[in-house]
């Protein structure tokens, strides 16, 4: 059986880490693509040279032309620019929307059967636009944010309770921004819902509130520390978990930005919800019953995403 092909569009901090992880996990052969000449080629060769040490078999190559992604099974998109001092969110949206137009055209031409995972920010609006530009079916185009936000939530809980991260399950839904929705009632430690842990005296309400707040601002915390960029290890690990669930038909339930068609009372928009990822991409969307407070938080988060999508339509009327 031929190896699977994984194409990484964008070979910056996250792209390079994705290539390394995909190699270590032997998910398939890997193509790194970027507009910057030499970067994808250099990273591909460097990682390939680590393969004898770590003992993995994968072909790695770098390219500056879209033909290199031909026939890819999975495509992970990180192409774009980060926000720089003096740049407004609207400037960022406009630039990265232009990048999504190029990436979408490349995918449409060379890899229309791929499962596509977008990471470029602002996430929910970019994955919405990428699906439109590429013309791929909605079940094959998703955004990575919820797995990362939930991993941060899980890590902070495990650290606070001094227990294994493996026994902490948590879910963060909604758009990828400060008004994301960490679901306290649906998150568990050793199978015990968080509100029960508070009642049992194992975790104070103040500590739990602080963890929720830290989760919401998790991206900013890393940016403030790194100063020269944003998080890349945990975002890459999160996207690889999604790719692996697709490639191995694991049918994992993961929070991802998926296109809704009636669920949660929404139609056509992309937002973070729990989905099953298997060989057909997004195979099912789980509709969680929210209480009033959760409903309000989710609505607020969706409103932010809708605002960004409207801004995309203003910039590129063809998307309307
Ligand atoms: P960075 O290291 O700057 O890599 C981006 C790469 O994109 C660079 O190598 C650029 O040369 C390349 N690029 C720019 N324009 C194009 C183009 N038109 N075609 C192909 N390649 C291009 O950034 P990064 O890897 O740290 O982050 C990538 C993206 O992920 C950014 O938009 C971040 O904001 C975003 N991000 C999202 C999350 C989420 O949880 C959603 C987390 C962390 C980062």
Boltz pocket constraint, residues with backbone or C-beta under 6 A from the ligand:
constraints:
  - pocket:
      binder: B
      contacts: [[A, 9], [A, 10], [A, 11], [A, 12], [A, 13], [A, 14], [A, 15], [A, 33], [A, 34], [A, 35], [A, 36], [A, 39], [A, 77], [A, 78], [A, 79], [A, 80], [A, 81], [A, 82], [A, 99], [A, 102], [A, 118], [A, 119], [A, 120], [A, 121], [A, 123], [A, 144], [A, 145], [A, 148], [A, 176], [A, 229], [A, 230], [A, 231], [A, 232], [A, 235]]
      max_distance: 6.0
